[in-house]
């Protein structure tokens, strides 16, 4: 799944995406009906398993790569694929390394990738396909129309989940205003947010694979994900234990580590969030600190929000504060105090109207 790709594999996929010179060279090899074995990396560890061939040290070009692929041996590129280091090389990896491949070229590619942890590309002449090996991972490069179709499906799913997330987040705002929030409400919102983030991560993988052909997909993805991660962080921050034993990053990390079945179970979500010590009951009442709603007030600096939350401790007390009370907070002042009071009043009115409309 794209969301679970390693960082190394993601970088390798981006290097062979449409619009990149290396991908053009690979396409030329396929169109010519040839095969190829290409190692992206020419450090001493790579050269130690090379036998024969000849030194080139020439600037990379798609035309040169396709011409060199006419020879039987492997092509060794620089780590950034900017130069062709060697060609017609015989690779001699450890034959005892495990491999699930059957073809000679693919078996060699998998063993080299496992041994040296460098990207290795195998172009199959018979199957007219390209496979990318990085470490223990194999990634077949699929035709662009198929990847576009998957990206479109991911965006449609993302749009549906984002709409649902907006609904539950709006309901949470009203519950916070009315001081009716429970553990169940927080777990439901964070569950939805994590689902949205996971779908977006899969779509981001398709964008990387599409390269220049994924520009429109990237724009849609950016629009759909606007503010989601920041909103999630503020929600977590509103309900973390006050003793500082658990951080926003801790909560985000444990949510990301949940398997899909666990994420769909609210009890499992609550058990890892550490919202408050001993809160295993989904119906336990919680009070927000107010970070999220204060962040919705225009031109209110983060540092001032920190001071306000430190001063009042909870959103419920903050809503009851007068302009004079707010004016006493460091960095607020009379004008900003009135803006905060008016802003919170508008947010409260809008949230409750939306909930009961």
PyMOL commands that set and color helices and strands:
alter all, ss='L'
color gray80, all
select helices_A, chain A and resi 2-4+7-15+21-31+44-47+62-68+104-116+144-177+183-224+228-239+248-257+260-263+266-273+291-294+302-312+315-320+323-327+333-356
alter helices_A, ss='H'
color red, helices_A
select strands_A, chain A and resi 36-40+50-51+54-59+74-77+83-91+119-124+129-134+137-141
alter strands_A, ss='S'
color yellow, strands_A
deselect
rebuild
show_as cartoon
